[in-house]
């Protein structure tokens, strides 16, 4: 039943309702139904928006030459390891 709750929550559906429904049906049947239904349109839009924001943040960042973590282009030192970052306007 934890799997039903997790899958319903992740796909944007009523997790409590699906968990209670799995008491009357088999949890395996509910998992298969949820898997076939997929994400709700609102959850899909939210996931796509979050992915695009992450892509934008990565494109606008500069990788540290020491630890390869992304940093804001305006910073002079890496926020993770303290290495001085090169200022290159062509990146």
N, C-alpha and C positions, 0 to 999 in steps of 0.2 A: 504494500500500500504506500510505502514511502516513495517507490518508483513512480506510482501514479500521481502522487502529489507533486513530486519534482518535475515530471514531464508536463503536467497541466500548468504548473506555475511558469515553467520556462517557455511554453508555447502561448502564454497569454490567456489561458482559459481559467474557469473557476475551479481552483485547486481543491477547495473544500467539497464542492459538489461532486467532483469526479472521484474524490477519495471515498465519500459516502456511497456513491454509486458502485464503487468497487467492492463494497461490502455485500451488495446484492448480486452483482455479477462477479466474475473472476477478475482479480487484479490483472492477470495476463491479458484478458479480453479488453479491459479498459486501456492498457498500455498500447495494444495493437490499434485500437480505435483512435487514441490520441496521436499515435505516430502517423496514421493514415490521414487524419485531419490536418496535421501540421500547425503552423503558426496562424494566429488571427491576423487580419490585415493591419490592425493597429500595432501589434507586436512586431510585425515585419517592417513597417515603416520606422518604428523606433530603433530596431536593430540596424537597419540600413543607414539611418541618420547618424547613429553612434559610430558606425564603421567609417563613414565619410569624414566625420570630425577627427577621428583617429588618424586617418590617412592625411588629412590636411595638416595636423600637428606634426606628423612625421616628416612631411615634405618641407615644412617651414623650420625644421630643427637642423642642428649640426651635430654630427657624431663626434664623440670624444676620441682622439687618436689613441688614448691609453685603454679605456674600458669599453668603448663603442656604444655607450649609452647616449640617447638623444638629449640635447641641451638647446635652450633658446638661443637664437643667433645673437641676441643682445648681451649675453653673459660673457665674461672674460675668462672665467674658470669653470671647470666641470662641477656640477652640483653633486656628483656622485663620488668622484675621486680627487678633485681639486687640481687636476692637470690644467695648465694654461691652454686655452683654445686659440687656434689660428683664426684670424679675421680674414676671410676671403670672400669678396663680394660676388665672385663668379659662381658660387655654389647655389 
